[in-house]
Amino acid sequence: MKFVALIKYRIMSRLLTLLFVTLIGLTNLFGQSDSSQVTKKYQAKPKSVYPFGKEAFLKDEKTTIRWLGNAGFLINSRGTRVMIDPMLKEFDMPVLFDAPVATSDIPELDAVLITHSDNDHYSIPTCKDLSKVTKAFHSTIYVDSLMQNEGWNSFGHAISDEFIVGNINIKITPADHQWQNAYPGFAKRFFKKEDCAGFFMTTVDGTIWATGDSKLMPEHLNLPDPDVILFDISDSEWHFTIKGALQLAERYPDALLICSHWGTVDAPDFTPFNGDPEIIKAQIKNPERLIVLLPGEPFILNQSKK
Ligand SMILES: [Zn+2]
């Protein structure tokens, strides 16, 4: 989310808060409410960080998933190492924890996959460092054009395209996240639906779907059943919302849901960043499949152990 849009959100949020406080004040004035009901702003965040280093990039006989914070993930599938939307440094808003791995400790990557151009996904400072160690970048055609300008080895893909990285087959899934068009004058260009995407990854040990930021689309409910969804829990109109996240979870009842896009950016009043796994957990069917990883904590994908 770019800063100008954020300011707009914040102004709206403050106005609504002011209105709410005024209403509470008026209610109290007329003796119909209890002044002890003032709520403190709360933002869910991970309890700690699980730092890792070069060992996470070694080849072994399994597929390991690590959450990197926000929507970032590292997948090491039997030696094929892919990062999705890594935001490991220099974000333009305060963050709640240090990244579990420094870019200088990343020895080599087979690919960096970027879902869209928002800077909490396409982190230029992070990608600049990773351009020295990754074999390639993959994204949408628009984001590829930005990367080409940086001089990186990048590839742009249309929705439904498929490509292979090492032993992982990757299919591009659609997304609907053109929030820029709702703020006339904000962007110099009109954003197209296909500027944003998700990645459906098939590994030897199971399938993993990185949804990208998106409103819930009918297409999202017609995919092959994923073993794992990197599960966006933001209650924002430009994301799934809680209702949509629950709908998605219900559609894929056997999928493990690894929480994403929460607890990273310090923004308790900004819905794209202030998601709370507990809210989802309280409403979901078979909540034991909702997985709340610490940043950096390894999760081993094993289809037979679901
Ligand atoms: Zn985002």
Residues whose N, C-alpha, C, O or C-beta is under 5 A from the ligand:
A	BS01	ZN	D120 D213
